[in-house]
Structure formats: C-alpha cells, structure tokens
C-alpha cells in the first residue's frame, strides 16, 4: 500500500499548479500537466 503524501509535497504540487495557471494555462491543463510529469519530475520537499 502506498504511503499518503507528505503535507510538504501536497503544498509543493499546489504551488506548481498555481505557477502554471499564472503562466496562462487553464486549471484543467495545469492539473493534467502536473499529473503527467509527477513521475518524471518528483517534488522534493
């Protein structure tokens, strides 16, 4: 069973989505981008 994500990792992912939105992506595109690249670029807290 996978461990739940650390709070710091959740905050980092949320901030990344916020940055993508501020760069002009829609919310759905930003979330999709975050999911696609979460394995390639893991969040290091």
N, C-alpha and C positions, 0 to 999 in steps of 0.2 A: 504494500500500500504506500502511496506517495505521501510524503510529509506535506502539511499545509505550508503555503509560502510565508516567509518571514514578513512582518509588517514593513520593514525597510524595503523589501523587494516590491511589495504592493505599491508603496509610495513612489518608488523609482519608475515603475511601469506607468503609473498615473501621470507623473511629470512628463514622461516621454510622449504620451498621448497628447498632453497639453501643448507641448512644443510642436508636435506635428499639426495640431489644429491651428496654432498661431502662425504656422507657415502656409496656411491656406487649405489644408486638407479637410475634408468633411469628417465628422465624428466617426461614421462607419468606416471610412477609408483608413483613418488613423488606428482604429481598433484592429482592423484587418491586418494592417501593416505590422502592428505590434505582435499579433499572434503569429504571423508568418515568420518573423525574424527573432522570436524569443529564444529559439533553439540555437540560431546562428550567432546572435549577439546576446548572450545571457546578461542579465542585470547583476552587476557586482555591487553589493551594498557595503 
